[in-house]
Amino acid sequence: MTLYDELTARGLIAQVTDEKLIPELINNGKATFYIGFDPTADSLHVGHFMALILMKRLQMGGNKPIALVGGGTGMIGDPSGRTDMRSMMTTDTIDRNCECFRQQMSRFITFGDGRGDAIMVNNADWLRDLNFLEFMRDIGSEFNVATMLRARAYENRMAREGGLTFFEMGYMLLQAYDFMMLYQKYGCNMEFGGDDQWSNMLAGVNLIRKKLKKNDAGAMTINLLLKHDGTKMGKTAGGAVWLDPDKTSPYDFYQYWRNVDDQDVIKFLRMMTFLPLDEIAEMEKWEGQKLNEAKEILATELTTMVHGEDEAKKAKTAAKNVFTGKADDNMPEVSVKNEDMKDGEIDIRTILKLSGCVSSLSEARRAIEQGGVTKDGEAVSDPFEKYTADDLKKGFVIRKGKKKFFKVVYNK
């Protein structure tokens, strides 16, 4: 099986611009490809994870990755897949986020000066000092507004209250210009991105073909925006799932994958792990309790890639301990302070609210009355059950529903 065939078999490829050129480049290690990352935070998240895994697969096949961080485009924000306008960041914030990205990416791809080594490039190098009139005369003249407005990203924005700003509309021109600059500076002949990026990516390919009269550049979209629990991949009720352990602990990262829907686990194993396809095909036959075993394999594989084998083992052990109500040092903690207590006591509702599992005391009460809360494996029936400092010093485990666990500790 060729590398391109494997990408297809794993369900990674959504569409390509050239079904003959792209497989030939990838299979023979001739692809110098880029994926863009907008530095909207100081950590990558699970939504970027697929891209990093793909970069690793292709680099292992001899191809050269370019990680393009949007120090320039990040000042606008990509409208693809969004209906709101992003808040604008300072250049200092963007530059700091870009450096954090490089450190995290180094866990997946190898940076260096060799043919197949990855490089990180910042589009601020050519975008921040652009002359507007020269850019619009040279690049803007190649874009048809009617064609741009048919793009899905712009359709979403047009329907938004306040409509589409010219500022946001310029993103397609800048992304296309990125591809052309990377082609000229680094010989980049391929762009990868999520399926929602297709219009922007086509614009880049067309710009290279029209302005540079070159036909050896292509684009391929991958299914970066997988669905999970009705939201975009990488999102939970509590927010994004980050790759930075200070933002999302290895335990919470493990639990995110351990709790994926039954219908998603095999798909994620194919797309995001390096397990052999025939081994995954056998897992596809598993049902019932065996599916939980598949989820544990998925969670362990991905947590190992992001946080290392030791942290993955700790997270797996902690996850097993919560079912017995046994406290574990690797479990998420909720720290109760004296100021959280009243007359030397704190009730279970307040603890649940402190943990973030519920947004109000009334929501906590409903969860308890409906039998959805346990303490050390025993159901809590009284929503006003109280604990003293001595109780807290002993430590105990609270579980809400099937997926929320935390250890309660006392911190004066």
Number of C-alpha atoms within 10 A of each C-alpha: 7 12 17 20 13 15 18 14 14 17 15 21 20 15 15 19 17 13 11 9 14 21 18 13 18 22 17 14 19 19 27 26 30 27 19 22 20 21 26 20 16 18 22 25 18 19 19 19 21 22 22 22 18 21 26 20 18 23 23 16 19 18 24 28 29 23 24 22 25 27 28 23 24 22 20 21 21 22 23 22 16 14 18 14 15 15 9 12 15 9 15 10 14 23 19 14 20 26 15 16 22 18 11 16 21 12 14 18 24 19 18 11 9 10 13 21 17 25 19 18 18 19 22 20 12 13 17 13 9 11 9 10 10 10 15 13 10 11 16 17 9 15 15 9 10 8 9 18 16 11 17 17 23 24 16 18 23 15 11 14 9 9 14 20 12 8 9 16 19 15 19 26 20 22 21 21 23 23 27 23 17 21 21 13 9 13 14 22 25 28 25 22 21 23 19 19 23 24 19 21 26 18 21 27 24 20 21 23 16 12 12 12 10 14 13 16 25 26 21 24 20 24 18 23 17 17 13 15 13 9 12 15 20 20 19 14 8 8 9 17 22 24 23 19 15 9 15 17 20 28 24 23 25 29 23 18 22 22 16 17 13 14 10 15 23 20 16 18 25 22 21 19 19 13 14 10 16 9 10 17 13 9 17 15 10 14 12 8 8 12 19 17 15 21 24 19 19 24 26 23 21 21 27 17 14 20 19 15 15 11 19 23 17 17 26 22 15 21 23 12 15 21 14 12 19 17 19 20 10 19 23 20 19 19 16 21 14 14 8 15 17 10 7 13 16 21 17 22 23 20 23 25 16 17 20 12 19 18 12 14 17 13 15 23 20 14 20 22 14 11 14 16 26 18 18 18 16 13 14 21 16 14 19 14 12 16 15 15 19 11 14 18 13 10 17 18 26 28 24 19 14 10 12 16 25 21 24 25 19 18 12 10
